[in-house]
Amino acid sequence: MFDIFKKLEGLRPAAPTGPVEAIVAGLGNPGREYENTRHNAGFLVLDQIAGSCGVRLDRLKYKSLCADAVLGGRRVLLMKPQTFMNLSGQAVTEAMRFYKLPAEKVIVIFDDISLEPGKLRIRRKGSDGGHNGIKNIIYLSGKDTFPRIKMGVGKKPRPDYNLADWVLSRFTQQEQQAMEEAAKRAAQAAELMVQGKIDQAMNQFNS
């Protein structure tokens, strides 16, 4: 019996040690009613990263579901803000202040309606582009220099379609498959970005 427990312990990832060197935040809305909606693309990627790191996003801190993980050989904080999208900055900046990290060490992953589902766009910095979650992070941090991964979720089906209804709609089965594949690529990109290899991530994963 004790041998079994020892083997199980050996399968668990080693607890991260040393200071947190980066934050990886995926944006979305909490609650079952928002699961698998276009606006929750960031949550999709965070779940993928957590799974690949062997950790669970189940610790409530910094107004987020969090986990400590080792990504790219570095200790990182993974976080899914629970503030609802438009107040994402409250969660992200609280964690930034606690760990005394600059914006350049905060990787933010979020949805982009200008890209087709499954497409990625990685940027070193930039404006909010009309995204309310990013707008709030920039407003509360006073910085727009955080690296980001944009997850394509598709354009509105027609110009007069309500934007809020669109981003809160769910993916088709085909789109969902594309998003799941994109989440794997985004997780790989985030690992490079944590290591400071943003140009490599852009060259390898921008589509």
N, C-alpha and C positions, 0 to 999 in steps of 0.2 A: 504493500500500500504506500509506504513512504517513498519507494522508488518511483512510483507513478507521479507523486506530487513533485518530486525532484525533476522529473522529465518535463512536467508541465511548466515548472518555474523556468526551465531552460528554454522553453519556447517563447516566453514573454520577452518583449523588448526591454533592454536595459533602461533603467530610469535615467532621464536626461540629467546631466550634471553641468555645473558651470553656469554662467549668466546667460539669460535669454539674449540672443544676438539679433533676432528679427521677429516680426509679427507677420503672420499670414492671415488676412481677414477675408472671408467670403461673405458677400452681402445678400440679404434676403429678408423675408418676413417670417416670423415664428407662427406656429400653429398648423394643424393638420389641413385646414382649408386652403393653405397656400403651398402645400407640398407639390412639387413637380410643376409649378407654374413658371412662366418665363422669367419673372422677376427674381426667382430663387436660383438662378444659374450659379451664383457664387456659393450657395450652400451645397449644391451638387458637387462642385469641385472640392470643397473642404471635406466632404464625406469621403471622396476618393483619396485625398491626401491622408486623412486620418486612417483609413483602411490600409493603405500601403505602408504606413508607419507603425501599424499595429496598436493604435491608441483609439480611445473613444472620446468623443466630444460630449462629455457628460458632467463637467464641472462648471457650475454657475459662478462666474466672476467677471468683473468689468462689464456688467450688463450683457454678458455673452455666455454661450456654451463654449467652454474652452478645453484644451488639452495641451500639455507639454509634450513635445516630440523632438526627435532628431531628424532633421531634413538636410540633405547635402552635407552631412557631417557636422552640422551646427544645431545648437539647441534653439528651438523656435516656439513661439506661442501660436497655436492654431485657434482661431476664434470665429464664431458665428453670432454676430450681434443679435440680441433679442429685443431691440428697441423699436422694431419696425424700420423699414428701409429709410424713410425720410429723416430719421434721427440716428443714423449709423455712426455719425461722428462722435456722439456721446460715448459710445462704447470704445471706439478705436482710440480716441484721444485720451480716455481714462487709462487704457493699457499703455499707451505711449508715455504718459507722465510717470506711471508707476515704474516702468523699466528704463526710463530716461533715454528713450530711443528717438533719433531724428526721423523725419518723414522718409528719408531715403532708405530706411531699414524696415519700412512698412509696405508690404505687398498686398494690394487690394484686388479682389477678383469680383467682377460684377457683369451684369447683362448689358448687351448693346443691341438695340433694334435696327441699327444700320447694317448689321452683318447677318448673313444667312445662318440658320442653325448649324452648329458644328464648326463654324469658322472662329479663329482666334486672332486677336490683335493685341500685341504686347507693346507697351509704351513705357519709357523711363519716367515721364512726367506729363502734365498737360492740364487742360481746363476740365470743367465738369461735364462739358458736352451735353448739357441739359438733363443729366442724371441726378436726381434729387439726393440719393445716398452719397454720391461723390461730392455734390455741392455742399452737403452738411459737414463732411470730413474736412474739406478745404476751408469752410467758414470757421469751424471750431479749432482747427490746428493752425490756421493762418499760412498753410503751405499747400502747394500743388505739385510738390517734387517727389511724391511717393510713386514708386513703380506700380504698374497696374496690368492686369490681364483682363481684356474684354472678351466676354463670351457671346458670340452671335446667337440671337434668339429669333431672328426673322423680322421683317418689316410688317407694318400694319397691312391687312389685306386690301384696304382702300383708304384714301386720304381722309374721309370723314369718319372713319372708325375711331371710337373713343380710345385714347391711349391707355388710360387706366384699365379699361376692360381688356385691352390687348395684352399688356404685360402681366395681368393676373389670370390670363387664360392658360390652359394646359397644352403641352406639346402633342402632336399627333404621334402615333406609334413610330413612324419613320423618323420624325424629328427627334423623338426621345432616344432612339438608337444613335443618331448622329451626335446628340448632346453627351451621351455616355462615353462615346469614343473621344469626343473633344475634351471631356473632363480628365481622361487619362493623359492626354497630351498637355493639358494645362497643369496637371500635377507635376509632370516632368519639367515643364517650363519653370514652375515655381521653385523647384529644387535648384535649378541653375541660377535663378534670380537671387535666392538666399545666399548663394556662393559669390554673388556679385557679378555673375556672368550674364548680364542683361542683354548685351549685344548678341551673344551666342544664342540666347533664348529667342530673341527677335528673328535672327537669321534662320533658326531651325523650325520655329513654330508659327510665325506669322503666316496667315493664309488669306 
